Each structure stands twice: as C-alpha cells, then as structure tokens.
C-alpha cells in the first residue's frame, strides 16, 4: 500500500446482509489496517491499494458458523450459553445449528414439529447471537405440517 491510498482493500460488488434489514444491500466494503472502515455503494476504487470483485456474493457481519451442534454433549440450555460465548470469542456472530430428535438434544424423541419449538426456546433465550436450526430427517408429512 502506498501512503496516498485511503484503504488497503475494497471489496466491490457484494450483497450485504445487515441485522434487522428486510433486504440485501448492494454495496462495496472498504478495509484499512484489518478493519472494515466503510460500507456503501460505488466506493472509489482509486482510493484502495487492492480491489477484489465479490461477484455478487453475500457479505455477513462477522463469521457465520454454518454447522454447529449446540447441546450434543451437555444440556442444551447450558450449552447454548457456553458454546455461543466460546464461538463469539473467535468472531462467530451467527450460527446454523444441526438438530435431530433422539438421545442427543433434550434427550427426547418424537415428531420434529413438536420437538423443534423446545430447542428453539433454549437457543433463542440463551445464545449470544442470531441462531437458526436445521432438522433431519425431513419427511413430506413434516413439511406439510410446517406449511399450514
């Protein structure tokens, strides 16, 4: 980087996901000394030492852990607190938790449509950040119940 550049890097052409926003924002991201210092449309690429084309990819605030197993080795209500706190120390700000009924989460079985709200309750109230869940196995009958 030369002394006359304002940014170390500009990432052009990304779709920014913002907490609470109802839609994605087409933006550029400016980085200086390892920190994001600007987000907005059409940032001046001449002000950057390096430019990277994001090719329309998604840009999230922080790290998204797309495959967590919160509550598999400890009670879910305890693990949601400790696991999310530990992950946040590493920069994770959102997670996608993999869940299934049976001997792991809440030590309960049964239909996913009944089981999942119990898990969501603990994750929603105890996690340090935004969390989502994915369930397996999905059946046609389960999907029909969720659509209604």
C-alpha positions in Angstrom: 0.0 0.0 0.0 1.3 3.4 -0.8 1.0 6.4 1.5 -1.6 8.1 -0.7 -4.2 5.3 -0.6 -7.1 5.6 1.8 -7.8 1.9 2.0 -5.8 -1.3 2.0 -8.6 -3.1 0.2 -12.0 -2.5 -1.4 -14.3 -5.5 -1.9 -16.6 -4.5 -4.8 -20.0 -5.9 -5.8 -21.2 -7.8 -2.7 -24.7 -8.2 -1.2 -24.5 -7.1 2.4 -26.7 -8.9 5.0 -27.5 -6.5 7.8 -29.1 -7.4 11.1 -32.8 -6.5 11.1 -32.8 -5.5 7.5 -35.6 -6.7 5.3 -33.5 -7.0 2.1 -29.9 -7.3 1.0 -27.9 -4.1 0.1 -25.7 -4.0 -3.0 -22.5 -2.5 -1.6 -18.7 -2.3 -1.5 -16.7 -2.8 1.6 -13.5 -0.8 2.5 -10.8 -2.2 4.7 -7.9 -0.4 6.4 -5.4 -2.0 8.8 -7.5 -5.2 9.0 -10.7 -3.3 10.0 -13.8 -2.6 8.0 -13.9 1.2 7.7 -16.6 1.8 5.1 -19.6 0.1 3.6 -21.6 1.7 0.8 -22.4 1.6 -2.9 -19.8 2.6 -5.5 -16.8 3.3 -3.2 -13.8 4.9 -5.1 -11.5 2.0 -6.2 -8.8 4.6 -6.8 -8.6 5.1 -3.1 -7.5 1.4 -2.5 -4.2 -0.4 -2.8 -6.1 -3.6 -3.8 -9.5 -4.2 -5.2 -11.4 -7.6 -5.1 -14.6 -8.3 -7.1 -17.0 -10.0 -4.7 -19.0 -11.2 -7.8 -22.4 -10.6 -6.1 -21.6 -12.9 -3.1 -23.1 -12.4 0.3 -21.2 -10.5 2.9 -22.1 -11.1 6.6 -21.2 -9.0 9.6 -18.8 -11.4 11.4 -18.4 -15.1 10.9 -21.3 -17.5 10.3 -20.8 -21.0 11.6 -22.9 -23.0 9.2 -22.7 -26.3 11.1 -22.9 -26.3 14.9 -24.1 -29.0 17.3 -25.0 -27.0 20.3 -26.4 -29.2 23.0 -25.0 -32.5 21.9 -22.6 -33.2 24.8 -24.2 -31.0 27.5 -27.8 -30.0 28.3 -29.0 -27.6 25.5 -29.9 -24.8 27.9 -26.4 -24.8 29.3 -24.5 -25.5 26.1 -26.3 -22.7 24.2 -24.7 -20.2 26.6 -21.2 -21.7 26.8 -20.9 -22.7 23.1 -22.1 -19.4 21.8 -19.9 -17.5 24.2 -16.8 -19.5 23.2 -17.6 -19.2 19.4 -18.1 -15.4 19.8 -14.6 -15.1 21.2 -13.5 -16.4 17.8 -15.6 -13.9 15.8 -18.7 -16.0 15.2 -21.8 -13.8 15.1 -24.4 -16.2 13.7 -24.9 -19.9 13.6 -26.8 -22.7 12.0 -27.4 -25.5 14.5 -28.0 -29.0 13.3 -30.6 -30.8 15.4 -32.3 -34.1 15.5 -34.6 -36.0 17.9 -33.3 -38.9 19.9 -30.7 -39.3 22.6 -28.8 -36.1 22.0 -30.7 -32.9 22.2 -33.0 -32.7 25.3 -32.8 -36.5 25.3 -36.2 -36.6 23.7 -37.7 -38.2 20.6 -40.8 -37.6 18.7 -42.0 -35.6 15.7 -39.8 -32.7 14.7 -42.8 -30.4 14.7 -43.3 -30.9 18.4 -39.6 -31.3 19.4 -38.2 -28.2 17.5 -40.0 -25.4 19.4 -38.5 -26.7 22.6 -35.0 -26.5 21.2 -35.7 -23.0 19.7 -36.8 -21.8 23.1 -33.4 -22.6 24.6 -31.4 -21.4 21.6 -33.3 -18.1 21.3 -33.0 -17.2 25.0 -29.5 -18.4 25.7 -27.4 -17.9 22.6 -25.1 -14.9 22.4 -26.2 -14.1 18.7 -28.6 -14.9 16.0 -29.1 -18.6 15.5 -31.1 -20.8 13.2 -31.6 -24.5 13.1 -31.7 -27.3 10.5 -33.5 -30.5 11.1 -33.2 -34.0 9.8 -34.8 -36.2 8.6 -37.5 -34.1 6.9 -40.5 -36.0 5.6 -43.3 -34.9 3.3 -45.7 -35.1 6.2 -43.5 -32.9 8.4 -43.1 -30.3 5.7 -46.9 -30.2 5.1 -47.4 -29.5 8.8 -45.0 -26.6 8.8 -46.6 -25.0 5.7 -50.0 -24.9 7.4 
